[in-house]
Amino acid sequence: MTLTRKQKALLDFITRYVAENDGIGPTFDEMKAAVGLANKSGIHRLLSALEERGLIRRLHHRQRAIEVLPLAPPVSLASGRADIADRIIARARQRAAAYRHAGTQFGWADLRPVIIEVLGGGRP
């Protein structure tokens, strides 16, 4: 999951603050000062973005009610994509070898079932 610098800074600040203050969240003014923003609407946008990503939960209409949610184990998106790409390429090479052995051509149209198979869509 990719966060902007400001989102990351705010999340780190909230996490530290909540841990140091027995679960009580910071005020908008404290968050504004910590991140270096000039107005509270910027903090509201950052909090909304963090909430949409499932990193925090806010109880609306309650002061200082911010809960930092536990994170799933970190997964590198780039490495995940590389793994999937490697599996698709390996499976496509296997299929192409089988096609060559049978004396037929393996083309782009034959790649779609390979991608579906690798991504878990079942065997076409």
VOLO-511552 format. One record per atom (N, C-alpha, C): residue number from 1; atom name; y, x, z; residue in three letters. Coordinates in nm, 4 decimals. Layout:
VOLO-511552
   num   atome         yy         xx         zz   residu
   NUM      CA          Y          X          Z      ALA
...
END
This chain:
VOLO-511552
   num   atome         yy         xx         zz   residu
     1       N    -0.1164     0.0845     0.0000      MET
     1      CA     0.0000     0.0000     0.0000      MET
     1       C     0.1233     0.0895     0.0000      MET
     2       N     0.2119     0.0605    -0.0884      THR
     2      CA     0.3310     0.1418    -0.1024      THR
     2       C     0.4489     0.0733    -0.0343      THR
     3       N     0.5174     0.1498     0.0490      LEU
     3      CA     0.6374     0.1011     0.1155      LEU
     3       C     0.7552     0.1868     0.0728      LEU
     4       N     0.8737     0.1263     0.0744      THR
     4      CA     0.9942     0.2046     0.0486      THR
     4       C     1.0216     0.2893     0.1729      THR
     5       N     1.1115     0.3868     0.1590      ARG
     5      CA     1.1465     0.4712     0.2742      ARG
     5       C     1.2013     0.3885     0.3896      ARG
     6       N     1.2862     0.2928     0.3571      LYS
     6      CA     1.3473     0.2087     0.4609      LYS
     6       C     1.2415     0.1211     0.5289      LYS
     7       N     1.1506     0.0641     0.4505      GLN
     7      CA     1.0448    -0.0174     0.5086      GLN
     7       C     0.9571     0.0658     0.6013      GLN
     8       N     0.9212     0.1857     0.5579      LYS
     8      CA     0.8386     0.2758     0.6387      LYS
     8       C     0.9124     0.3148     0.7669      LYS
     9       N     1.0411     0.3474     0.7538      ALA
     9      CA     1.1202     0.3854     0.8713      ALA
     9       C     1.1284     0.2694     0.9699      ALA
    10       N     1.1502     0.1485     0.9199      LEU
    10      CA     1.1593     0.0323     1.0080      LEU
    10       C     1.0251     0.0042     1.0748      LEU
    11       N     0.9168     0.0106     0.9997      LEU
    11      CA     0.7841    -0.0126     1.0573      LEU
    11       C     0.7523     0.0905     1.1663      LEU
    12       N     0.7835     0.2161     1.1390      ASP
    12      CA     0.7611     0.3210     1.2398      ASP
    12       C     0.8443     0.2954     1.3654      ASP
    13       N     0.9707     0.2571     1.3468      PHE
    13      CA     1.0583     0.2289     1.4608      PHE
    13       C     1.0055     0.1108     1.5424      PHE
    14       N     0.9678     0.0037     1.4749      ILE
    14      CA     0.9175    -0.1148     1.5452      ILE
    14       C     0.7897    -0.0805     1.6222      ILE
    15       N     0.7003    -0.0054     1.5577      THR
    15      CA     0.5746     0.0330     1.6226      THR
    15       C     0.6007     0.1122     1.7499      THR
    16       N     0.6899     0.2108     1.7415      ARG
    16      CA     0.7243     0.2914     1.8597      ARG
    16       C     0.7909     0.2052     1.9678      ARG
    17       N     0.8858     0.1235     1.9251      TYR
    17      CA     0.9629     0.0429     2.0193      TYR
    17       C     0.8724    -0.0536     2.0951      TYR
    18       N     0.7860    -0.1239     2.0221      VAL
    18      CA     0.6956    -0.2212     2.0850      VAL
    18       C     0.6009    -0.1508     2.1818      VAL
    19       N     0.5513    -0.0329     2.1427      ALA
    19      CA     0.4603     0.0426     2.2303      ALA
    19       C     0.5307     0.0890     2.3578      ALA
    20       N     0.6567     0.1281     2.3467      GLU
    20      CA     0.7312     0.1793     2.4616      GLU
    20       C     0.7878     0.0691     2.5506      GLU
    21       N     0.7948    -0.0539     2.5003      ASN
    21      CA     0.8602    -0.1627     2.5743      ASN
    21       C     0.7668    -0.2795     2.6037      ASN
    22       N     0.6417    -0.2501     2.6284      ASP
    22      CA     0.5430    -0.3510     2.6704      ASP
    22       C     0.5352    -0.4715     2.5773      ASP
    23       N     0.5340    -0.4469     2.4475      GLY
    23      CA     0.5159    -0.5535     2.3506      GLY
    23       C     0.6406    -0.6298     2.3125      GLY
    24       N     0.7550    -0.5911     2.3661      ILE
    24      CA     0.8814    -0.6576     2.3325      ILE
    24       C     0.9398    -0.5893     2.2102      ILE
    25       N     0.9781    -0.6686     2.1113      GLY
    25      CA     1.0332    -0.6135     1.9883      GLY
    25       C     1.1803    -0.5791     1.9998      GLY
    26       N     1.2295    -0.4978     1.9073      PRO
    26      CA     1.3706    -0.4604     1.9079      PRO
    26       C     1.4591    -0.5734     1.8565      PRO
    27       N     1.5879    -0.5651     1.8884      THR
    27      CA     1.6843    -0.6610     1.8357      THR
    27       C     1.7230    -0.6184     1.6937      THR
    28       N     1.7866    -0.7084     1.6222      PHE
    28      CA     1.8333    -0.6753     1.4874      PHE
    28       C     1.9327    -0.5597     1.4915      PHE
    29       N     2.0184    -0.5579     1.5928      ASP
    29      CA     2.1163    -0.4498     1.6033      ASP
    29       C     2.0478    -0.3152     1.6266      ASP
    30       N     1.9452    -0.3130     1.7093      GLU
    30      CA     1.8713    -0.1883     1.7321      GLU
    30       C     1.8006    -0.1422     1.6053      GLU
    31       N     1.7421    -0.2367     1.5312      MET
    31      CA     1.6752    -0.2013     1.4050      MET
    31       C     1.7764    -0.1517     1.3025      MET
    32       N     1.8911    -0.2181     1.2989      LYS
    32      CA     1.9974    -0.1796     1.2059      LYS
    32       C     2.0419    -0.0364     1.2329      LYS
    33       N     2.0615    -0.0030     1.3576      ALA
    33      CA     2.1035     0.1330     1.3936      ALA
    33       C     1.9944     0.2354     1.3645      ALA
    34       N     1.8696     0.1992     1.3907      ALA
    34      CA     1.7589     0.2931     1.3709      ALA
    34       C     1.7373     0.3274     1.2238      ALA
    35       N     1.7562     0.2299     1.1369      VAL
    35      CA     1.7305     0.2506     0.9938      VAL
    35       C     1.8558     0.2951     0.9199      VAL
    36       N     1.9712     0.2706     0.9790      GLY
    36      CA     2.0955     0.3124     0.9160      GLY
    36       C     2.1508     0.2133     0.8161      GLY
    37       N     2.1296     0.0848     0.8420      LEU
    37      CA     2.1849    -0.0180     0.7547      LEU
    37       C     2.3153    -0.0710     0.8134      LEU
    38       N     2.3983    -0.1256     0.7261      ALA
    38      CA     2.5297    -0.1738     0.7688      ALA
    38       C     2.5280    -0.3185     0.8145      ALA
    39       N     2.4283    -0.3977     0.7678      ASN
    39      CA     2.4288    -0.5386     0.8056      ASN
    39       C     2.2889    -0.5888     0.8394      ASN
    40       N     2.2855    -0.7012     0.9074      LYS
    40      CA     2.1594    -0.7580     0.9532      LYS
    40       C     2.0788    -0.8209     0.8400      LYS
    41       N     2.1434    -0.8594     0.7315      SER
    41      CA     2.0691    -0.9210     0.6209      SER
    41       C     1.9733    -0.8202     0.5574      SER
    42       N     2.0109    -0.6929     0.5587      GLY
    42      CA     1.9207    -0.5889     0.5081      GLY
    42       C     1.7968    -0.5764     0.5942      GLY
    43       N     1.8144    -0.5885     0.7254      ILE
    43      CA     1.7009    -0.5847     0.8177      ILE
    43       C     1.6115    -0.7057     0.7939      ILE
    44       N     1.6729    -0.8201     0.7726      HIS
    44      CA     1.5952    -0.9419     0.7462      HIS
    44       C     1.5088    -0.9237     0.6211      HIS
    45       N     1.5647    -0.8663     0.5155      ARG
    45      CA     1.4880    -0.8428     0.3923      ARG
    45       C     1.3723    -0.7463     0.4165      ARG
    46       N     1.3977    -0.6395     0.4924      LEU
    46      CA     1.2926    -0.5424     0.5221      LEU
    46       C     1.1818    -0.6063     0.6066      LEU
    47       N     1.2202    -0.6851     0.7055      LEU
    47      CA     1.1203    -0.7532     0.7881      LEU
    47       C     1.0375    -0.8515     0.7055      LEU
    48       N     1.1027    -0.9229     0.6153      SER
    48      CA     1.0305    -1.0171     0.5296      SER
    48       C     0.9301    -0.9441     0.4419      SER
    49       N     0.9699    -0.8286     0.3887      ALA
    49      CA     0.8796    -0.7501     0.3042      ALA
    49       C     0.7597    -0.6995     0.3847      ALA
    50       N     0.7835    -0.6540     0.5073      LEU
    50      CA     0.6742    -0.6063     0.5924      LEU
    50       C     0.5811    -0.7206     0.6308      LEU
    51       N     0.6393    -0.8377     0.6531      GLU
    51      CA     0.5582    -0.9541     0.6878      GLU
    51       C     0.4738    -1.0000     0.5686      GLU
    52       N     0.5311    -0.9978     0.4491      GLU
    52      CA     0.4571    -1.0354     0.3285      GLU
    52       C     0.3388    -0.9418     0.3042      GLU
    53       N     0.3531    -0.8164     0.3408      ARG
    53      CA     0.2461    -0.7181     0.3207      ARG
    53       C     0.1425    -0.7227     0.4343      ARG
    54       N     0.1655    -0.8084     0.5327      GLY
    54      CA     0.0702    -0.8232     0.6414      GLY
    54       C     0.0750    -0.7118     0.7441      GLY
    55       N     0.1891    -0.6433     0.7537      LEU
    55      CA     0.2021    -0.5332     0.8484      LEU
    55       C     0.2594    -0.5769     0.9821      LEU
    56       N     0.3370    -0.6848     0.9810      ILE
    56      CA     0.3928    -0.7393     1.1043      ILE
    56       C     0.3797    -0.8911     1.1011      ILE
    57       N     0.3950    -0.9508     1.2182      ARG
    57      CA     0.3997    -1.0963     1.2281      ARG
    57       C     0.5197    -1.1285     1.3148      ARG
    58       N     0.6006    -1.2227     1.2681      ARG
    58      CA     0.7169    -1.2658     1.3468      ARG
    58       C     0.6952    -1.4088     1.3926      ARG
    59       N     0.7351    -1.4345     1.5165      LEU
    59      CA     0.7376    -1.5715     1.5650      LEU
    59       C     0.8816    -1.6187     1.5488      LEU
    60       N     0.9018    -1.7025     1.4515      HIS
    60      CA     1.0368    -1.7486     1.4209      HIS
    60       C     1.0903    -1.8349     1.5347      HIS
    61       N     1.2183    -1.8330     1.5521      HIS
    61      CA     1.2899    -1.9070     1.6562      HIS
    61       C     1.2620    -1.8511     1.7960      HIS
    62       N     1.2137    -1.7281     1.8024      ARG
    62      CA     1.1965    -1.6597     1.9308      ARG
    62       C     1.2568    -1.5214     1.9179      ARG
    63       N     1.3334    -1.4827     2.0156      GLN
    63      CA     1.3975    -1.3524     2.0120      GLN
    63       C     1.2963    -1.2416     2.0357      GLN
    64       N     1.3140    -1.1330     1.9637      ARG
    64      CA     1.2336    -1.0114     1.9806      ARG
    64       C     1.0839    -1.0331     1.9670      ARG
    65       N     1.0441    -1.1356     1.8939      ALA
    65      CA     0.9022    -1.1665     1.8799      ALA
    65       C     0.8479    -1.1064     1.7498      ALA
    66       N     0.8161    -0.9785     1.7549      ILE
    66      CA     0.7584    -0.9072     1.6407      ILE
    66       C     0.6290    -0.8427     1.6871      ILE
    67       N     0.5224    -0.8707     1.6161      GLU
    67      CA     0.3934    -0.8119     1.6481      GLU
    67       C     0.3524    -0.7205     1.5336      GLU
    68       N     0.3187    -0.5967     1.5651      VAL
    68      CA     0.2697    -0.5035     1.4640      VAL
    68       C     0.1207    -0.5286     1.4508      VAL
    69       N     0.0774    -0.5637     1.3297      LEU
    69      CA    -0.0630    -0.5971     1.3069      LEU
    69       C    -0.1448    -0.4710     1.2825      LEU
    70       N    -0.2709    -0.4717     1.3225      PRO
    70      CA    -0.3549    -0.3536     1.2995      PRO
    70       C    -0.3761    -0.3316     1.1500      PRO
    71       N    -0.3796    -0.2064     1.1125      LEU
    71      CA    -0.3973    -0.1713     0.9721      LEU
    71       C    -0.5439    -0.1528     0.9397      LEU
    72       N    -0.5779    -0.1853     0.8178      ALA
    72      CA    -0.7106    -0.1525     0.7670      ALA
    72       C    -0.7146    -0.0016     0.7443      ALA
    73       N    -0.8323     0.0576     0.7380      PRO
    73      CA    -0.8376     0.2009     0.7119      PRO
    73       C    -0.7637     0.2339     0.5834      PRO
    74       N    -0.6857     0.3404     0.5826      PRO
    74      CA    -0.6069     0.3716     0.4639      PRO
    74       C    -0.6955     0.3998     0.3424      PRO
    75       N    -0.6550     0.3424     0.2312      VAL
    75      CA    -0.7256     0.3631     0.1051      VAL
    75       C    -0.6243     0.4134     0.0053      VAL
    76       N    -0.6550     0.5229    -0.0560      SER
    76      CA    -0.5651     0.5753    -0.1578      SER
    76       C    -0.5858     0.4960    -0.2852      SER
    77       N    -0.4810     0.4294    -0.3279      LEU
    77      CA    -0.4914     0.3482    -0.4479      LEU
    77       C    -0.5245     0.4338    -0.5685      LEU
    78       N    -0.4644     0.5506    -0.5750      ALA
    78      CA    -0.4902     0.6383    -0.6892      ALA
    78       C    -0.6369     0.6795    -0.6931      ALA
    79       N    -0.6945     0.7165    -0.5782      SER
    79      CA    -0.8341     0.7587    -0.5783      SER
    79       C    -0.9255     0.6410    -0.6069      SER
    80       N    -0.8889     0.5215    -0.5604      GLY
    80      CA    -0.9679     0.4029    -0.5906      GLY
    80       C    -0.9699     0.3742    -0.7383      GLY
    81       N    -0.8563     0.3888    -0.8026      ARG
    81      CA    -0.8496     0.3676    -0.9467      ARG
    81       C    -0.9286     0.4738    -1.0206      ARG
    82       N    -0.9218     0.5976    -0.9734      ALA
    82      CA    -0.9949     0.7054    -1.0383      ALA
    82       C    -1.1437     0.6805    -1.0274      ALA
    83       N    -1.1895     0.6339    -0.9106      ASP
    83      CA    -1.3306     0.6053    -0.8910      ASP
    83       C    -1.3772     0.4968    -0.9878      ASP
    84       N    -1.3007     0.3899    -0.9994      ILE
    84      CA    -1.3356     0.2819    -1.0907      ILE
    84       C    -1.3349     0.3323    -1.2349      ILE
    85       N    -1.2324     0.4079    -1.2697      ALA
    85      CA    -1.2249     0.4619    -1.4059      ALA
    85       C    -1.3439     0.5531    -1.4348      ALA
    86       N    -1.3803     0.6378    -1.3395      ASP
    86      CA    -1.4956     0.7263    -1.3589      ASP
    86       C    -1.6240     0.6472    -1.3794      ASP
    87       N    -1.6410     0.5405    -1.3015      ARG
    87      CA    -1.7617     0.4589    -1.3163      ARG
    87       C    -1.7643     0.3870    -1.4508      ARG
    88       N    -1.6483     0.3382    -1.4951      ILE
    88      CA    -1.6423     0.2710    -1.6250      ILE
    88       C    -1.6755     0.3698    -1.7370      ILE
    89       N    -1.6177     0.4890    -1.7291      ILE
    89      CA    -1.6428     0.5900    -1.8326      ILE
    89       C    -1.7898     0.6303    -1.8331      ILE
    90       N    -1.8465     0.6526    -1.7153      ALA
    90      CA    -1.9875     0.6927    -1.7079      ALA
    90       C    -2.0776     0.5838    -1.7649      ALA
    91       N    -2.0519     0.4590    -1.7279      ARG
    91      CA    -2.1342     0.3476    -1.7780      ARG
    91       C    -2.1149     0.3289    -1.9279      ARG
    92       N    -1.9922     0.3449    -1.9761      ALA
    92      CA    -1.9664     0.3323    -2.1200      ALA
    92       C    -2.0396     0.4414    -2.1970      ALA
    93       N    -2.0434     0.5637    -2.1418      ARG
    93      CA    -2.1168     0.6716    -2.2074      ARG
    93       C    -2.2658     0.6409    -2.2129      ARG
    94       N    -2.3195     0.5834    -2.1047      GLN
    94      CA    -2.4612     0.5453    -2.1049      GLN
    94       C    -2.4891     0.4411    -2.2118      GLN
    95       N    -2.4026     0.3412    -2.2181      ARG
    95      CA    -2.4202     0.2365    -2.3200      ARG
    95       C    -2.4074     0.2927    -2.4608      ARG
    96       N    -2.3081     0.3811    -2.4802      ALA
    96      CA    -2.2879     0.4398    -2.6127      ALA
    96       C    -2.4101     0.5217    -2.6532      ALA
    97       N    -2.4679     0.5956    -2.5587      ALA
    97      CA    -2.5888     0.6741    -2.5888      ALA
    97       C    -2.7038     0.5819    -2.6271      ALA
    98       N    -2.7164     0.4690    -2.5563      ALA
    98      CA    -2.8222     0.3733    -2.5878      ALA
    98       C    -2.7996     0.3129    -2.7261      ALA
    99       N    -2.6746     0.2833    -2.7603      TYR
    99      CA    -2.6441     0.2286    -2.8920      TYR
    99       C    -2.6766     0.3308    -3.0009      TYR
   100       N    -2.6357     0.4574    -2.9771      ARG
   100      CA    -2.6646     0.5623    -3.0762      ARG
   100       C    -2.8145     0.5782    -3.0953      ARG
   101       N    -2.8876     0.5731    -2.9852      HIS
   101      CA    -3.0327     0.5856    -2.9919      HIS
   101       C    -3.0925     0.4719    -3.0746      HIS
   102       N    -3.0327     0.3540    -3.0631      ALA
   102      CA    -3.0804     0.2381    -3.1394      ALA
   102       C    -3.0275     0.2380    -3.2825      ALA
   103       N    -2.9366     0.3302    -3.3123      GLY
   103      CA    -2.8832     0.3389    -3.4484      GLY
   103       C    -2.7676     0.2451    -3.4765      GLY
   104       N    -2.7006     0.1945    -3.3708      THR
   104      CA    -2.5852     0.1062    -3.3921      THR
   104       C    -2.4604     0.1718    -3.3364      THR
   105       N    -2.3455     0.1176    -3.3714      GLN
   105      CA    -2.2174     0.1708    -3.3269      GLN
   105       C    -2.1765     0.1057    -3.1945      GLN
   106       N    -2.1094     0.1822    -3.1110      PHE
   106      CA    -2.0527     0.1322    -2.9851      PHE
   106       C    -1.9020     0.1321    -3.0016      PHE
   107       N    -1.8405     0.0152    -2.9991      GLY
   107      CA    -1.6967     0.0066    -3.0213      GLY
   107       C    -1.6232    -0.0518    -2.9025      GLY
   108       N    -1.4915    -0.0713    -2.9199      TRP
   108      CA    -1.4078    -0.1243    -2.8127      TRP
   108       C    -1.4534    -0.2612    -2.7660      TRP
   109       N    -1.5039    -0.3425    -2.8560      ALA
   109      CA    -1.5500    -0.4760    -2.8178      ALA
   109       C    -1.6670    -0.4676    -2.7204      ALA
   110       N    -1.7426    -0.3596    -2.7252      ASP
   110      CA    -1.8568    -0.3417    -2.6360      ASP
   110       C    -1.8154    -0.2912    -2.4980      ASP
   111       N    -1.6897    -0.2522    -2.4816      LEU
   111      CA    -1.6428    -0.1961    -2.3554      LEU
   111       C    -1.6149    -0.3039    -2.2511      LEU
   112       N    -1.5750    -0.4234    -2.2935      ARG
   112      CA    -1.5427    -0.5314    -2.1991      ARG
   112       C    -1.6598    -0.5632    -2.1063      ARG
   113       N    -1.7816    -0.5809    -2.1552      PRO
   113      CA    -1.8931    -0.6073    -2.0634      PRO
   113       C    -1.9170    -0.4928    -1.9648      PRO
   114       N    -1.8885    -0.3704    -2.0051      VAL
   114      CA    -1.9044    -0.2557    -1.9164      VAL
   114       C    -1.8053    -0.2655    -1.8017      VAL
   115       N    -1.6809    -0.2986    -1.8324      ILE
   115      CA    -1.5768    -0.3105    -1.7298      ILE
   115       C    -1.6120    -0.4231    -1.6329      ILE
   116       N    -1.6555    -0.5359    -1.6840      ILE
   116      CA    -1.6934    -0.6497    -1.5998      ILE
   116       C    -1.8093    -0.6098    -1.5087      ILE
   117       N    -1.9062    -0.5394    -1.5634      GLU
   117      CA    -2.0212    -0.4965    -1.4846      GLU
   117       C    -1.9806    -0.4019    -1.3718      GLU
   118       N    -1.8949    -0.3050    -1.4033      VAL
   118      CA    -1.8536    -0.2071    -1.3038      VAL
   118       C    -1.7694    -0.2717    -1.1941      VAL
   119       N    -1.6853    -0.3650    -1.2299      LEU
   119      CA    -1.5990    -0.4290    -1.1309      LEU
   119       C    -1.6700    -0.5380    -1.0514      LEU
   120       N    -1.7963    -0.5587    -1.0792      GLY
   120      CA    -1.8747    -0.6514    -0.9984      GLY
   120       C    -1.8799    -0.7927    -1.0510      GLY
   121       N    -1.8511    -0.8113    -1.1766      GLY
   121      CA    -1.8564    -0.9453    -1.2356      GLY
   121       C    -1.9956    -0.9845    -1.2796      GLY
   122       N    -2.0944    -0.9080    -1.2464      GLY
   122      CA    -2.2310    -0.9384    -1.2874      GLY
   122       C    -2.2619    -0.8779    -1.4221      GLY
   123       N    -2.3840    -0.8791    -1.4532      ARG
   123      CA    -2.4298    -0.8220    -1.5814      ARG
   123       C    -2.4116    -0.9252    -1.6909      ARG
   124       N    -2.3320    -0.8951    -1.7963      PRO
   124      CA    -2.3108    -0.9944    -1.9031      PRO
   124       C    -2.4357    -1.0129    -1.9877      PRO
END
